[in-house]
Amino acid sequence: MTDTAFHELITVQRYAAHLSDLDTKDRDARLNTIAEFAEFVGRTPDEMIAEIFNEETRKYRKRGFYSDRVKEFSAALDGPRNRQLARGNVIRSFFIANGRRIPPEQPDWI
């Protein structure tokens, strides 16, 4: 997907609007994280939002799939655990900005 096509997606525009108080560098870094995650799961951001919640039944679906993929995606980042969690939280904030929720990652000891 081209950079222009990515930024034209409604879910990306909605998320970018939530990031309007950030400086350009931080906003672009977060949008790049969403683009990388979308490529990681093989879907567009619009497809991710559409498939996590069934509008007809008003129930979540594929929530576990996305929760697991966020954990895998974040763990692939070299660096301290807090940077990995922050990366996962960027993805969670994308879903929240689009009216959907992925549960926060719980530590292994819970």
All heavy atoms as an XYZ file, in Angstrom:
907
protein
N       0.849     -1.174      0.000
C       0.000      0.000      0.000
C       0.896      1.240      0.000
O       1.856      1.302      0.756
C      -0.902     -0.031      1.246
C      -1.671      1.239      1.473
S      -2.787      1.167      2.881
C      -3.956     -0.027      2.306
N       0.537      2.186     -0.819
C       1.335      3.411     -0.872
C       1.071      4.254      0.364
O       0.038      4.107      1.034
C       0.997      4.245     -2.122
O      -0.343      4.723     -2.004
C       1.178      3.442     -3.398
N       1.996      5.143      0.635
C       1.869      6.026      1.784
C       0.622      6.904      1.657
O      -0.103      7.112      2.625
C       3.131      6.883      1.918
C       3.232      7.578      3.249
O       2.972      6.924      4.277
O       3.565      8.787      3.260
N       0.355      7.383      0.452
C      -0.826      8.220      0.220
C      -2.104      7.433      0.450
O      -3.024      7.918      1.118
C      -0.808      8.779     -1.217
O       0.407      9.505     -1.410
C      -1.982      9.693     -1.478
N      -2.174      6.221     -0.080
C      -3.363      5.384      0.099
C      -3.582      5.076      1.580
O      -4.718      5.073      2.057
C      -3.229      4.102     -0.710
N      -2.497      4.817      2.294
C      -2.590      4.539      3.731
C      -3.222      5.726      4.463
O      -4.141      5.553      5.259
C      -1.196      4.224      4.297
C      -1.166      4.075      5.786
C      -1.597      2.906      6.387
C      -0.708      5.104      6.594
C      -1.575      2.755      7.772
C      -0.683      4.969      7.972
C      -1.122      3.789      8.562
N      -2.745      6.921      4.181
C      -3.242      8.121      4.874
C      -4.661      8.504      4.460
O      -5.310      9.270      5.168
C      -2.280      9.295      4.658
C      -1.010      9.141      5.428
N      -0.919      9.386      6.773
C       0.217      8.746      5.048
C       0.311      9.150      7.190
N       1.027      8.751      6.159
N      -5.151      7.969      3.358
C      -6.512      8.256      2.911
C      -7.555      7.331      3.538
O      -8.748      7.592      3.438
C      -6.598      8.175      1.385
C      -5.884      9.312      0.703
C      -5.889      9.205     -0.808
O      -6.366      8.175     -1.353
O      -5.406     10.150     -1.454
N      -7.127      6.259      4.175
C      -8.061      5.332      4.831
C      -8.781      6.046      5.970
O      -8.176      6.780      6.749
C      -7.329      4.103      5.352
C      -6.677      3.212      4.303
C      -5.809      2.158      4.962
C      -7.737      2.560      3.428
N     -10.076      5.820      6.071
C     -10.885      6.506      7.075
C     -10.426      6.210      8.504
O     -10.405      7.096      9.354
C     -12.403      6.201      6.899
C     -13.251      7.103      7.789
C     -12.708      4.743      7.173
C     -13.258      8.532      7.376
N     -10.025      4.970      8.758
C      -9.584      4.620     10.115
C      -8.270      5.312     10.457
O      -8.056      5.701     11.604
C      -9.422      3.099     10.266
O      -8.527      2.619      9.262
C     -10.766      2.392     10.156
N      -7.410      5.484      9.473
C      -6.137      6.177      9.690
C      -6.396      7.664      9.907
O      -5.793      8.290     10.796
C      -5.166      5.936      8.516
C      -3.901      6.769      8.673
C      -4.820      4.456      8.413
N      -7.294      8.243      9.143
C      -7.640      9.651      9.322
C      -8.243      9.895     10.700
O      -7.928     10.890     11.357
C      -8.609     10.103      8.232
C      -7.987     10.173      6.865
C      -8.984     10.537      5.782
O     -10.160     10.802      6.043
N      -8.518     10.539      4.544
N      -9.101      8.980     11.138
C      -9.718      9.096     12.464
C      -8.639      9.043     13.550
O      -8.660      9.830     14.498
C     -10.730      7.962     12.646
C     -11.755      8.206     13.708
C     -12.793      7.095     13.743
N     -13.631      7.116     12.548
C     -13.990      6.030     11.872
N     -13.615      4.831     12.251
N     -14.747      6.131     10.796
N      -7.698      8.119     13.402
C      -6.616      8.008     14.393
C      -5.725      9.238     14.346
O      -5.339      9.773     15.395
C      -5.813      6.733     14.139
C      -4.717      6.489     15.140
C      -4.981      6.466     16.507
C      -3.411      6.271     14.733
C      -3.981      6.235     17.434
C      -2.398      6.042     15.649
C      -2.693      6.020     17.000
O      -1.684      5.807     17.902
N      -5.388      9.711     13.153
C      -4.537     10.897     13.018
C      -5.178     12.109     13.693
O      -4.480     12.934     14.284
C      -4.244     11.170     11.552
N      -6.488     12.214     13.619
C      -7.189     13.314     14.282
C      -6.986     13.256     15.796
O      -6.873     14.292     16.450
C      -8.675     13.279     13.936
N      -6.906     12.049     16.354
C      -6.654     11.888     17.790
C      -5.217     12.242     18.157
O      -4.921     12.475     19.328
C      -6.960     10.450     18.234
C      -8.406     10.178     18.390
N      -9.079     10.324     19.567
C      -9.340      9.785     17.483
C     -10.347     10.026     19.405
N     -10.531      9.694     18.142
N      -4.353     12.264     17.180
C      -2.934     12.558     17.422
C      -2.584     14.009     17.113
O      -1.418     14.381     17.112
C      -2.054     11.635     16.566
C      -2.258     10.141     16.724
C      -1.377      9.383     15.741
C      -1.975      9.701     18.153
N      -3.566     14.834     16.862
C      -3.321     16.201     16.412
C      -2.546     17.053     17.412
O      -1.915     18.029     17.025
C      -4.638     16.886     16.060
O      -5.467     16.987     17.209
N      -2.555     16.688     18.681
C      -1.827     17.467     19.678
C      -0.344     17.090     19.763
O       0.421     17.738     20.472
C      -2.482     17.339     21.054
C      -2.523     15.906     21.559
O      -2.536     14.976     20.715
O      -2.555     15.713     22.787
N       0.076     16.057     19.038
C       1.472     15.623     19.043
C       2.263     16.360     17.968
O       1.702     16.824     16.975
C       1.576     14.122     18.779
C       0.910     13.194     19.790
C       1.043     11.744     19.327
C       1.514     13.366     21.164
N       3.574     16.421     18.156
C       4.388     17.004     17.094
C       4.471     16.026     15.922
O       4.135     14.855     16.041
C       5.777     17.409     17.596
C       6.632     16.243     18.073
O       6.558     15.163     17.456
O       7.383     16.420     19.040
N       4.880     16.531     14.781
C       4.884     15.752     13.542
C       5.698     14.473     13.667
O       5.280     13.414     13.185
C       5.428     16.606     12.380
O       4.635     17.790     12.298
C       5.362     15.874     11.063
N       6.842     14.533     14.320
C       7.711     13.362     14.457
C       7.006     12.242     15.231
O       7.020     11.089     14.808
C       9.005     13.765     15.149
C       9.989     12.640     15.316
C      11.233     13.109     16.042
C      12.161     11.948     16.326
N      13.321     12.340     17.131
N       6.402     12.584     16.354
C       5.699     11.574     17.166
C       4.480     11.020     16.436
O       4.222      9.811     16.455
C       5.271     12.155     18.517
C       6.430     12.358     19.466
O       7.495     11.733     19.251
O       6.266     13.139     20.426
N       3.716     11.903     15.793
C       2.535     11.467     15.058
C       2.928     10.510     13.926
O       2.335      9.447     13.768
C       1.773     12.671     14.506
C       0.459     12.292     13.847
C      -0.358     13.482     13.385
N       0.372     14.334     12.476
C       0.789     15.582     12.753
N       0.547     16.119     13.932
N       1.435     16.289     11.849
N       3.967     10.866     13.168
C       4.422     10.008     12.070
C       4.943      8.668     12.573
O       4.718      7.634     11.948
C       5.493     10.714     11.236
C       4.922     11.848     10.407
O       3.686     11.941     10.268
O       5.728     12.660      9.890
N       5.623      8.674     13.715
C       6.129      7.428     14.286
C       4.974      6.499     14.648
O       5.029      5.287     14.392
C       6.988      7.717     15.515
N       3.916      7.057     15.215
C       2.759      6.233     15.589
C       2.024      5.713     14.352
O       1.609      4.553     14.313
C       1.808      7.020     16.491
C       2.438      7.261     17.850
C       1.585      8.103     18.734
N       2.327      8.484     19.924
C       1.807      8.581     21.121
N       0.534      8.323     21.316
N       2.546      8.936     22.138
N       1.878      6.556     13.349
C       1.232      6.114     12.114
C       2.070      5.048     11.413
O       1.521      4.095     10.848
C       0.965      7.301     11.193
C      -0.115      8.274     11.689
C      -0.170      9.504     10.796
C      -1.472      7.602     11.774
N       3.382      5.180     11.459
C       4.259      4.152     10.886
C       4.109      2.826     11.620
O       4.152      1.761     11.002
C       5.715      4.605     10.894
C       6.007      5.658      9.844
O       5.292      5.777      8.850
N       7.045      6.436     10.071
N       3.934      2.888     12.926
C       3.723      1.672     13.706
C       2.432      0.977     13.258
O       2.409     -0.249     13.096
C       3.667      1.988     15.218
O       4.926      2.552     15.609
C       3.380      0.749     16.046
N       1.385      1.754     13.016
C       0.121      1.173     12.547
C       0.308      0.551     11.166
O      -0.168     -0.556     10.900
C      -1.006      2.230     12.525
C      -1.251      2.790     13.935
C      -2.287      1.661     11.928
C      -1.545      1.745     15.000
N       1.027      1.226     10.286
C       1.284      0.693      8.942
C       2.074     -0.614      9.025
O       1.767     -1.584      8.316
C       2.029      1.722      8.098
N       3.087     -0.660      9.889
C       3.892     -1.870     10.057
C       3.042     -3.010     10.623
O       3.165     -4.158     10.192
C       5.073     -1.599     10.984
C       6.126     -0.695     10.392
C       7.166     -0.266     11.418
O       7.201     -0.823     12.542
O       7.950      0.647     11.099
N       2.181     -2.695     11.578
C       1.327     -3.731     12.163
C       0.337     -4.260     11.128
O       0.104     -5.473     11.053
C       0.576     -3.202     13.393
C      -0.300     -4.236     14.039
C       0.259     -5.289     14.749
C      -1.679     -4.169     13.919
C      -0.547     -6.266     15.332
C      -2.496     -5.132     14.503
C      -1.922     -6.181     15.217
N      -0.239     -3.369     10.341
C      -1.179     -3.796      9.297
C      -0.492     -4.743      8.314
O      -1.060     -5.759      7.914
C      -1.749     -2.575      8.570
N       0.730     -4.432      7.966
C       1.489     -5.320      7.078
C       1.780     -6.645      7.776
O       1.700     -7.708      7.164
C       2.793     -4.640      6.663
C       3.571     -5.418      5.641
C       4.816     -4.682      5.166
O       4.767     -3.459      5.007
O       5.845     -5.371      4.978
N       2.089     -6.593      9.068
C       2.387     -7.783      9.866
C       1.212     -8.759      9.869
O       1.405     -9.970      9.760
C       2.752     -7.355     11.297
C       3.062     -8.474     12.237
C       4.290     -9.119     12.195
C       2.145     -8.869     13.195
C       4.593    -10.148     13.082
C       2.429     -9.898     14.087
C       3.660    -10.539     14.023
N      -0.009     -8.229      9.984
C      -1.196     -9.100     10.026
C      -1.803     -9.318      8.642
O      -2.776    -10.077      8.506
C      -2.281     -8.580     11.012
C      -1.773     -8.603     12.433
C      -2.795     -7.218     10.609
N      -1.268     -8.656      7.626
C      -1.741     -8.856      6.261
C      -3.105     -8.267      5.969
O      -3.871     -8.830      5.186
N      -3.409     -7.140      6.606
C      -4.695     -6.480      6.411
C      -4.483     -4.971      6.356
O      -3.487     -4.467      6.855
C      -5.644     -6.808      7.566
C      -6.081     -8.258      7.592
C      -6.599     -8.628      8.972
N      -7.173     -9.953      9.021
C      -6.470    -11.075      9.147
N      -5.156    -11.044      9.193
N      -7.076    -12.247      9.219
N      -5.458     -4.268      5.812
C      -5.413     -2.809      5.874
C      -5.974     -2.386      7.232
O      -6.705     -3.158      7.874
C      -6.258     -2.158      4.761
O      -7.640     -2.419      5.016
C      -5.840     -2.650      3.383
N      -5.685     -1.169      7.669
C      -6.287     -0.707      8.920
C      -7.821     -0.753      8.891
O      -8.444     -1.123      9.884
C      -5.763      0.723      9.046
C      -4.425      0.667      8.371
C      -4.646     -0.242      7.192
N      -8.413     -0.411      7.759
C      -9.873     -0.479      7.651
C     -10.375     -1.910      7.831
O     -11.385     -2.144      8.496
C     -10.339      0.056      6.289
C     -10.281      1.579      6.193
O      -9.899      2.238      7.174
O     -10.619      2.101      5.111
N      -9.675     -2.869      7.256
C     -10.070     -4.270      7.399
C      -9.942     -4.727      8.848
O     -10.792     -5.490      9.335
C      -9.221     -5.163      6.496
C      -9.505     -5.004      5.019
C      -8.500     -5.706      4.121
O      -7.345     -5.948      4.545
O      -8.875     -6.006      2.974
N      -8.906     -4.283      9.528
C      -8.734     -4.673     10.932
C      -9.914     -4.204     11.773
O     -10.468     -4.978     12.564
C      -7.425     -4.099     11.493
C      -6.185     -4.683     10.881
S      -4.626     -4.184     11.665
C      -4.657     -2.409     11.590
N     -10.298     -2.948     11.595
C     -11.404     -2.400     12.378
C     -12.717     -3.102     12.018
O     -13.520     -3.421     12.890
C     -11.518     -0.875     12.174
C     -10.261     -0.169     12.721
C     -12.782     -0.317     12.819
C      -9.991     -0.384     14.196
N     -12.924     -3.364     10.745
C     -14.169     -4.001     10.301
C     -14.314     -5.423     10.822
O     -15.426     -5.850     11.159
C     -14.243     -4.004      8.768
N     -13.210     -6.162     10.898
C     -13.357     -7.572     11.262
C     -13.291     -7.850     12.754
O     -13.645     -8.939     13.178
C     -12.330     -8.434     10.520
C     -10.945     -8.428     11.072
C     -10.021     -9.374     10.322
O     -10.456    -10.126      9.438
O      -8.832     -9.336     10.633
N     -12.906     -6.894     13.567
C     -12.799     -7.170     15.004
C     -14.164     -7.116     15.702
O     -14.338     -7.669     16.780
C     -11.794     -6.231     15.694
C     -11.424     -6.789     17.063
C     -12.347     -4.814     15.806
C     -10.264     -6.106     17.722
N     -15.145     -6.492     15.063
C     -16.456     -6.336     15.690
C     -17.544     -6.622     14.670
O     -17.532     -6.096     13.567
C     -16.604     -4.900     16.216
C     -17.812     -4.680     17.081
C     -17.807     -5.076     18.402
C     -18.934     -4.059     16.571
C     -18.917     -4.861     19.209
C     -20.050     -3.835     17.362
C     -20.039     -4.233     18.690
N     -18.500     -7.469     15.041
C     -19.616     -7.799     14.169
C     -20.757     -6.830     14.465
O     -21.364     -6.878     15.536
C     -20.059     -9.244     14.402
C     -21.125     -9.693     13.443
O     -21.962     -8.922     13.008
N     -21.087    -10.970     13.127
N     -21.045     -5.953     13.515
C     -22.094     -4.946     13.703
C     -23.477     -5.572     13.853
O     -24.318     -5.046     14.578
C     -22.098     -3.964     12.532
C     -20.908     -3.028     12.504
C     -20.905     -2.007     13.623
O     -21.983     -1.703     14.193
O     -19.815     -1.500     13.939
N     -23.739     -6.686     13.166
C     -25.055     -7.323     13.237
C     -25.340     -7.900     14.613
O     -26.416     -7.706     15.170
C     -25.173     -8.421     12.187
C     -25.294     -7.905     10.780
C     -25.424     -9.036      9.779
O     -25.764    -10.176     10.154
O     -25.179     -8.761      8.594
N     -24.380     -8.631     15.162
C     -24.589     -9.269     16.464
C     -24.164     -8.374     17.621
O     -24.439     -8.681     18.771
C     -23.803    -10.597     16.558
O     -22.403    -10.321     16.446
C     -24.255    -11.567     15.491
N     -23.453     -7.275     17.280
C     -22.943     -6.334     18.295
C     -21.993     -7.031     19.266
O     -21.970     -6.750     20.457
C     -24.083     -5.654     19.061
C     -25.127     -4.973     18.219
C     -24.678     -3.756     17.487
N     -24.220     -2.725     18.389
C     -23.442     -1.725     18.018
N     -23.049     -1.616     16.784
N     -23.047     -0.827     18.879
N     -21.187     -7.950     18.720
C     -20.217     -8.689     19.532
C     -18.845     -8.631     18.889
O     -18.722     -8.563     17.671
C     -20.645    -10.152     19.680
C     -21.902    -10.329     20.493
C     -22.227    -11.773     20.683
C     -23.512    -11.889     21.496
N     -23.886    -13.271     21.711
N     -17.844     -8.698     19.751
C     -16.470     -8.740     19.256
C     -16.164    -10.108     18.668
O     -16.678    -11.121     19.133
C     -15.467     -8.463     20.389
C     -15.288     -6.997     20.659
C     -16.027     -6.351     21.624
C     -14.364     -6.260     19.927
C     -15.865     -4.994     21.866
C     -14.188     -4.912     20.159
C     -14.950     -4.282     21.128
O     -14.776     -2.941     21.345
N     -15.329    -10.116     17.665
C     -14.800    -11.345     17.091
C     -13.348    -11.051     16.734
O     -12.963     -9.896     16.553
C     -15.601    -11.780     15.866
C     -15.597    -10.732     14.776
C     -16.405    -11.150     13.588
N     -16.238    -10.109     12.575
C     -16.936    -10.005     11.499
N     -17.873    -10.866     11.254
N     -16.724     -9.046     10.641
N     -12.561    -12.048     16.688
C     -11.131    -11.916     16.385
C     -10.387    -11.016     17.374
O      -9.316    -10.540     17.097
C     -10.912    -11.411     14.953
C     -11.270    -12.431     13.912
C     -10.532    -12.149     12.644
C     -10.680    -13.330     11.728
N      -9.657    -13.389     10.745
N     -10.963    -10.811     18.525
C     -10.297     -9.994     19.542
C      -9.039    -10.700     20.046
O      -8.008    -10.082     20.234
C     -11.270     -9.752     20.689
C     -10.989     -8.552     21.492
C     -12.129     -8.382     22.485
N     -12.087     -7.082     23.086
C     -12.876     -6.709     24.053
N     -13.786     -7.542     24.516
N     -12.778     -5.511     24.562
N      -9.148    -12.007     20.258
C      -7.996    -12.790     20.697
C      -6.909    -12.822     19.633
O      -5.722    -12.754     19.946
N      -7.320    -12.908     18.372
C      -6.358    -12.889     17.270
C      -5.530    -11.604     17.315
O      -4.297    -11.646     17.265
C      -7.100    -12.992     15.922
C      -6.236    -12.710     14.727
C      -5.406    -13.697     14.212
C      -6.244    -11.467     14.113
C      -4.598    -13.443     13.111
C      -5.447    -11.198     13.011
C      -4.619    -12.191     12.510
N      -6.199    -10.462     17.418
C      -5.474     -9.193     17.426
C      -4.665     -9.001     18.707
O      -3.561     -8.475     18.675
C      -6.419     -8.021     17.177
C      -6.742     -7.898     15.715
C      -7.982     -8.259     15.224
C      -5.781     -7.460     14.812
C      -8.268     -8.183     13.875
C      -6.059     -7.384     13.464
C      -7.295     -7.737     12.997
O      -7.556     -7.665     11.656
N      -5.185     -9.454     19.807
C      -4.445     -9.358     21.063
C      -3.139    -10.153     20.972
O      -2.067     -9.674     21.358
C      -5.315     -9.863     22.209
O      -4.682     -9.674     23.440
N      -3.227    -11.360     20.416
C      -2.034    -12.196     20.242
C      -1.056    -11.588     19.242
O       0.153    -11.615     19.440
C      -2.418    -13.605     19.785
C      -3.141    -14.397     20.850
O      -3.112    -13.997     22.037
O      -3.766    -15.424     20.492
N      -1.578    -11.035     18.134
C      -0.699    -10.437     17.117
C       0.000     -9.185     17.654
O       1.154     -8.936     17.342
C      -1.476    -10.058     15.853
C      -2.106    -11.192     15.042
C      -1.172    -12.278     14.537
N      -0.852    -13.329     15.456
C      -1.650    -14.322     15.842
N      -2.890    -14.411     15.429
N      -1.228    -15.246     16.680
N      -0.698     -8.406     18.473
C      -0.076     -7.219     19.077
C       1.077     -7.655     19.964
O       2.164     -7.063     19.928
C      -1.107     -6.387     19.880
C      -0.417     -5.341     20.742
C      -2.103     -5.723     18.940
N       0.869     -8.703     20.728
C       1.914     -9.209     21.616
C       3.116     -9.705     20.807
O       4.265     -9.387     21.135
C       1.356    -10.337     22.494
C       2.283    -10.775     23.586
C       1.595    -11.772     24.499
C       2.505    -12.156     25.643
N       1.860    -13.044     26.603
N       2.874    -10.452     19.735
C       3.966    -10.942     18.874
C       4.705     -9.791     18.207
O       5.931     -9.771     18.155
C       3.395    -11.850     17.779
C       2.913    -13.190     18.242
C       2.222    -13.956     17.121
O       2.481    -13.671     15.925
O       1.420    -14.837     17.432
N       3.947     -8.847     17.671
C       4.518     -7.694     16.979
C       5.396     -6.874     17.922
O       6.500     -6.475     17.577
C       3.384     -6.839     16.409
C       3.826     -5.613     15.674
C       4.389     -5.700     14.413
C       3.650     -4.354     16.239
C       4.779     -4.563     13.717
C       4.032     -3.219     15.562
C       4.602     -3.317     14.298
N       4.913     -6.646     19.113
C       5.653     -5.866     20.097
C       6.906     -6.589     20.571
O       7.958     -5.975     20.747
C       4.768     -5.543     21.300
O       3.671     -4.776     20.890
N       6.797     -7.896     20.762
C       7.940     -8.686     21.235
C       9.061     -8.736     20.206
O      10.225     -8.950     20.569
C       7.490    -10.098     21.587
N       8.736     -8.513     18.941
C       9.756     -8.540     17.885
C      10.675     -7.320     17.942
O      11.738     -7.324     17.320
C       9.095     -8.618     16.518
N      10.300     -6.309     18.695
C      11.112     -5.109     18.825
C      12.262     -5.365     19.788
O      12.037     -5.789     20.928
C      10.250     -3.950     19.342
C      10.957     -2.631     19.589
C      11.413     -2.022     18.266
C      10.025     -1.672     20.311
N      13.469     -5.151     19.325
C      14.618     -5.267     20.214
C      14.620     -4.079     21.163
O      14.395     -2.945     20.750
C      15.929     -5.285     19.419
C      16.144     -6.590     18.686
O      15.583     -7.617     19.114
O      16.874     -6.593     17.682
N      14.841     -4.353     22.399
C      14.880     -3.271     23.370
C      14.186     -3.665     24.649
O      13.694     -4.790     24.798
N      14.132     -2.717     25.581
C      13.526     -3.011     26.884
C      12.027     -3.280     26.773
O      11.354     -2.856     25.823
C      13.789     -1.748     27.699
C      14.233     -0.706     26.755
C      14.635     -1.362     25.488
N      11.527     -3.986     27.752
C      10.119     -4.397     27.779
C       9.179     -3.196     27.737
O       8.123     -3.262     27.111
C       9.879     -5.239     29.044
C       8.475     -5.728     29.200
C       8.207     -6.900     28.278
N       6.870     -7.393     28.528
C       5.961     -7.553     27.588
N       6.251     -7.307     26.342
N       4.763     -7.978     27.884
N       9.544     -2.089     28.376
C       8.649     -0.937     28.388
C       8.482     -0.337     26.985
O       7.415      0.163     26.652
C       9.085      0.123     29.384
C      10.441      0.710     29.085
O      11.246      0.111     28.373
N      10.716      1.869     29.644
N       9.500     -0.422     26.133
C       9.368      0.039     24.739
C       8.452     -0.892     23.958
O       7.685     -0.451     23.113
C      10.730      0.122     24.060
C      11.526      1.346     24.518
C      12.736      1.647     23.679
N      12.399      1.784     22.271
C      13.149      1.296     21.280
N      14.264      0.639     21.535
N      12.793      1.468     20.018
N       8.536     -2.185     24.253
C       7.654     -3.145     23.590
C       6.195     -2.883     23.984
O       5.313     -2.902     23.133
C       8.061     -4.573     23.952
C       9.400     -4.981     23.393
C       9.852     -6.344     23.892
O       9.202     -6.960     24.731
N      10.972     -6.815     23.373
N       5.951     -2.644     25.268
C       4.594     -2.353     25.732
C       4.072     -1.054     25.123
O       2.897     -0.970     24.738
C       4.543     -2.279     27.256
C       4.688     -3.606     27.992
C       4.806     -3.384     29.495
C       3.528     -4.522     27.679
N       4.927     -0.056     25.016
C       4.522      1.218     24.415
C       4.128      1.018     22.955
O       3.157      1.611     22.474
C       5.649      2.237     24.530
N       4.848      0.154     22.253
C       4.533     -0.141     20.851
C       3.154     -0.806     20.750
O       2.355     -0.461     19.889
C       5.613     -1.052     20.270
C       5.524     -1.247     18.785
C       6.671     -2.092     18.301
N       6.845     -1.951     16.872
C       7.466     -2.834     16.108
N       7.984     -3.917     16.653
N       7.586     -2.641     14.823
N       2.890     -1.729     21.635
C       1.573     -2.370     21.658
C       0.465     -1.388     22.008
O      -0.640     -1.468     21.469
N       0.759     -0.452     22.891
C      -0.242      0.536     23.284
C      -0.589      1.486     22.139
O      -1.716      1.977     22.065
C       0.225      1.310     24.511
C       0.146      0.474     25.767
O      -0.575     -0.529     25.811
N       0.890      0.853     26.784
N       0.348      1.735     21.244
C       0.054      2.547     20.057
C      -1.017      1.845     19.223
O      -1.976      2.462     18.752
C       1.330      2.806     19.224
C       0.996      3.365     17.846
C       2.277      3.739     19.965
N      -0.872      0.550     19.061
C      -1.844     -0.218     18.271
C      -3.188     -0.242     18.986
O      -4.241     -0.057     18.363
C      -1.316     -1.638     18.002
C      -0.022     -1.551     17.195
C      -2.361     -2.481     17.281
C       0.831     -2.784     17.249
N      -3.178     -0.433     20.285
C      -4.427     -0.422     21.048
C      -5.116      0.935     20.935
O      -6.334      1.012     20.811
C      -4.166     -0.776     22.506
C      -3.885     -2.239     22.720
C      -3.671     -2.573     24.202
N      -3.235     -3.933     24.311
C      -1.961     -4.329     24.168
N      -1.000     -3.450     23.938
N      -1.643     -5.604     24.265
N      -4.333      2.013     20.964
C      -4.933      3.349     20.855
C      -5.550      3.571     19.475
O      -6.549      4.278     19.346
C      -3.913      4.441     21.186
O      -2.922      4.546     20.192
N      -4.979      2.952     18.446
C      -5.577      3.011     17.109
C      -6.970      2.386     17.128
O      -7.927      2.952     16.615
C      -4.681      2.300     16.090
C      -5.354      2.024     14.781
C      -5.543      3.031     13.853
C      -5.818      0.754     14.481
C      -6.192      2.781     12.650
C      -6.457      0.486     13.278
C      -6.651      1.513     12.362
N      -7.086      1.211     17.739
C      -8.383      0.544     17.821
C      -9.367      1.376     18.646
O     -10.525      1.533     18.270
C      -8.241     -0.867     18.406
C      -7.813     -1.888     17.393
C      -6.472     -2.162     17.182
C      -8.747     -2.575     16.633
C      -6.068     -3.099     16.238
C      -8.364     -3.519     15.682
C      -7.011     -3.778     15.484
N      -8.916      1.931     19.749
C      -9.785      2.741     20.604
C     -10.268      3.978     19.855
O     -11.445      4.344     19.937
C      -9.051      3.125     21.907
C      -8.882      1.885     22.785
C      -9.806      4.226     22.661
C      -7.944      2.077     23.956
N      -9.370      4.641     19.118
C      -9.749      5.829     18.350
C     -10.821      5.508     17.309
O     -11.581      6.383     16.899
C      -8.523      6.434     17.667
N     -10.889      4.250     16.914
C     -11.872      3.808     15.930
C     -13.051      3.078     16.569
O     -13.784      2.347     15.894
C     -11.191      2.937     14.870
C     -10.430      3.787     13.883
O     -11.029      4.414     13.024
N      -9.113      3.832     14.026
N     -13.217      3.255     17.872
C     -14.379      2.716     18.564
C     -14.324      1.250     18.916
O     -15.353      0.647     19.236
N     -13.161      0.658     18.868
C     -12.990     -0.764     19.196
C     -11.927     -0.897     20.280
O     -11.089     -0.033     20.456
C     -12.595     -1.571     17.963
C     -13.552     -1.432     16.800
C     -14.925     -2.015     17.150
N     -15.869     -1.845     16.072
C     -16.984     -1.125     16.175
N     -17.274     -0.502     17.297
N     -17.811     -1.025     15.155
N     -11.948     -2.017     20.970
C     -11.024     -2.187     22.090
C     -10.345     -3.547     22.034
O     -10.985     -4.562     21.782
C     -11.794     -2.054     23.404
C     -10.931     -2.082     24.617
C     -11.759     -1.802     25.871
N     -10.927     -1.880     27.045
C     -10.614     -3.013     27.677
N     -11.071     -4.155     27.242
N      -9.849     -2.996     28.729
N      -9.042     -3.511     22.277
C      -8.265     -4.731     22.475
C      -7.804     -4.680     23.937
O      -7.277     -3.667     24.377
C      -7.034     -4.787     21.552
C      -7.469     -4.859     20.099
C      -6.159     -5.990     21.884
C      -6.319     -4.843     19.120
N      -7.999     -5.756     24.682
C      -7.601     -5.731     26.091
C      -6.112     -5.453     26.247
O      -5.302     -5.874     25.400
C      -7.933     -7.136     26.597
C      -8.784     -7.760     25.556
C      -8.559     -7.026     24.285
N      -5.735     -4.748     27.295
C      -4.304     -4.495     27.530
C      -3.565     -5.796     27.815
O      -4.151     -6.761     28.313
C      -4.284     -3.573     28.746
C      -5.613     -3.734     29.387
C      -6.567     -4.182     28.331
N      -2.295     -5.787     27.486
C      -1.484     -6.970     27.717
C      -1.257     -7.138     29.214
O      -0.950     -6.182     29.915
C      -0.135     -6.836     27.014
C       0.689     -8.074     27.058
C       1.954     -7.953     26.225
O       1.952     -7.221     25.235
O       2.930     -8.599     26.604
N      -1.408     -8.372     29.672
C      -1.179     -8.654     31.084
C       0.182     -9.306     31.255
O       0.594    -10.105     30.410
C      -2.263     -9.577     31.630
C      -3.622     -8.933     31.661
C      -4.637     -9.836     32.342
O      -4.368    -10.992     32.637
N      -5.808     -9.312     32.592
N       0.839     -8.986     32.341
C       2.125     -9.650     32.599
C       1.951    -11.163     32.717
O       0.878    -11.658     33.062
C       2.566     -9.056     33.949
C       1.738     -7.844     34.150
C       0.480     -8.046     33.367
N       3.002    -11.889     32.426
C       2.956    -13.358     32.464
C       2.628    -13.907     33.846
O       2.076    -14.991     33.968
C       4.289    -13.938     31.991
C       4.543    -13.634     30.531
O       3.562    -13.443     29.779
O       5.724    -13.585     30.136
N       2.955    -13.159     34.890
C       2.758    -13.665     36.240
C       1.308    -13.581     36.701
O       0.962    -14.114     37.745
C       3.673    -12.943     37.230
C       3.552    -11.451     37.221
C       4.261    -10.574     36.463
C       2.652    -10.654     38.003
N       3.864     -9.289     36.722
C       2.877     -9.306     37.671
C       1.681    -10.951     38.944
C       2.168     -8.265     38.237
C       0.978     -9.895     39.528
C       1.225     -8.578     39.167
N       0.432    -12.938     35.923
C      -0.980    -12.851     36.328
C      -1.740    -14.038     35.803
O      -1.637    -14.479     34.740
C      -1.606    -11.534     35.835
C      -1.006    -10.378     36.593
C      -3.115    -11.563     36.022
C      -1.584     -9.020     36.250
